[in-house]
Amino acid sequence: MYIINVENVKEYELKSNEMKSVKVKYLLHAGIGAKRIQLRLFTIDIGGYTSLEKHEHEHEVFILKGKGIIRSEEKEFEIKPGDAIFIKSNELHQIINTGNEPLQFLCTKETSEVPEVVIKDIESMEIKSC
């Protein structure tokens, strides 16, 4: 069993021309033994948005705080705390913060990979400890 408090997880800012003001904490991932699913905590600052994307893996999303819109290929839906969202494989999607506070949500990703930024942090810690 593995237990960690969200306050003890490093937050990473995601940088891309296709997204704005998005941060993530990788709560559970293959690096700690979760071999099939990542559990991530996203924060989108006021006026921010994720990239408009589609990919093979599905997502399950649970809105914790804030308000926003989730876009699909054909529609936009308002989202708020307590909403649970299923994004199927290869479904176009984007999450936009339309509120006056950060939008925060949990999101799963089916993968057996350790997040690249986490690998870099582990490698840098190993170098420093030599």
C-alpha positions as CSV (number, residue, x, y, z in Angstrom):
1,M,0.0,0.0,0.0
2,Y,1.1,3.5,-0.7
3,I,-0.3,6.7,0.9
4,I,0.8,10.2,0.2
5,N,-0.8,13.6,1.1
6,V,-1.3,15.9,-1.8
7,E,0.6,18.6,0.0
8,N,3.7,16.4,-0.2
9,V,3.6,16.0,-4.0
10,K,5.6,18.3,-6.2
11,E,3.6,20.4,-8.6
12,Y,4.8,20.9,-12.2
13,E,3.7,23.6,-14.6
14,L,2.9,22.2,-18.0
15,K,4.4,24.4,-20.7
16,S,3.1,24.4,-24.3
17,N,1.9,26.9,-26.9
18,E,-1.4,24.9,-26.9
19,M,-2.2,25.4,-23.2
20,K,-2.1,28.2,-20.7
21,S,-1.6,28.3,-16.9
22,V,-2.0,24.5,-16.2
23,K,-0.2,22.7,-13.3
24,V,-0.3,19.1,-12.4
25,K,0.6,16.9,-9.4
26,Y,1.2,13.2,-10.2
27,L,-0.3,11.6,-7.2
28,L,-0.1,7.9,-8.2
29,H,1.9,6.5,-11.1
30,A,4.1,3.6,-12.2
31,G,7.1,5.0,-10.2
32,I,5.3,4.1,-6.9
33,G,3.9,0.8,-8.2
34,A,0.6,1.9,-10.0
35,K,1.3,-0.1,-13.1
36,R,-1.9,0.6,-15.1
37,I,-3.3,4.0,-14.0
38,Q,-2.0,7.5,-13.2
39,L,-4.0,9.7,-10.8
40,R,-3.2,13.3,-11.4
41,L,-4.4,16.5,-9.7
42,F,-4.7,19.4,-12.2
43,T,-5.0,23.1,-11.4
44,I,-5.9,25.6,-14.2
45,D,-5.5,29.2,-13.1
46,I,-8.0,31.9,-13.9
47,G,-8.2,32.3,-17.7
48,G,-6.2,29.1,-18.3
49,Y,-7.0,26.1,-20.5
50,T,-5.6,22.6,-21.4
51,S,-4.7,21.8,-25.0
52,L,-7.4,20.7,-27.4
53,E,-6.4,17.1,-28.0
54,K,-7.4,13.5,-28.6
55,H,-5.5,10.3,-27.9
56,E,-5.8,6.6,-27.4
57,H,-6.2,6.6,-23.7
58,E,-9.4,7.5,-21.9
59,H,-9.8,9.9,-19.0
60,E,-12.0,9.9,-15.9
61,V,-12.3,13.4,-14.5
62,F,-13.7,14.7,-11.2
63,I,-14.1,18.4,-10.6
64,L,-13.1,19.5,-7.1
65,K,-13.1,23.3,-7.2
66,G,-13.9,26.1,-9.6
67,K,-16.0,26.5,-12.7
68,G,-15.3,25.9,-16.3
69,I,-16.2,24.5,-19.7
70,I,-15.2,21.2,-21.2
71,R,-15.2,21.2,-25.0
72,S,-15.7,18.2,-27.2
73,E,-15.7,18.1,-31.0
74,E,-19.3,19.3,-31.3
75,K,-20.4,20.7,-27.9
76,E,-19.3,22.7,-24.8
77,F,-20.5,21.7,-21.3
78,E,-20.4,23.8,-18.1
79,I,-18.5,22.0,-15.3
80,K,-18.5,22.6,-11.6
81,P,-17.5,20.9,-8.3
82,G,-19.0,17.4,-8.0
83,D,-19.2,16.7,-11.7
84,A,-17.7,13.4,-12.9
85,I,-16.7,13.3,-16.6
86,F,-15.8,10.3,-18.8
87,I,-13.7,11.1,-21.9
88,K,-13.6,8.1,-24.2
89,S,-10.6,7.0,-26.3
90,N,-9.9,9.4,-29.2
91,E,-12.5,11.9,-28.1
92,L,-11.5,15.5,-28.7
93,H,-11.4,17.4,-25.5
94,Q,-10.3,20.6,-23.8
95,I,-10.9,22.1,-20.3
96,I,-11.1,25.8,-19.9
97,N,-11.3,27.8,-16.6
98,T,-14.1,30.3,-16.9
99,G,-14.5,31.1,-13.2
100,N,-12.9,33.6,-10.8
101,E,-10.8,31.0,-8.9
102,P,-8.5,28.2,-9.9
103,L,-10.2,25.2,-11.5
104,Q,-9.0,22.0,-9.8
105,F,-9.8,18.4,-10.8
106,L,-8.6,14.8,-10.5
107,C,-7.9,13.0,-13.7
108,T,-6.9,9.4,-14.5
109,K,-4.8,8.2,-17.4
110,E,-4.3,4.6,-18.4
111,T,-0.5,4.2,-18.7
112,S,2.3,2.1,-17.3
113,E,4.8,4.9,-17.7
114,V,6.4,7.1,-15.0
115,P,5.8,10.8,-15.9
116,E,8.9,12.2,-17.7
117,V,9.2,15.1,-15.3
118,V,9.2,12.7,-12.3
119,I,12.0,10.6,-13.9
120,K,14.1,13.8,-14.4
121,D,13.6,14.7,-10.7
122,I,14.5,11.2,-9.6
123,E,17.6,11.3,-11.8
124,S,18.7,14.7,-10.4
125,M,18.2,13.5,-6.9
126,E,20.4,10.5,-7.5
127,I,23.2,12.7,-9.0
128,K,23.0,15.1,-6.0
129,S,23.2,12.2,-3.5
130,C,26.5,10.9,-4.9
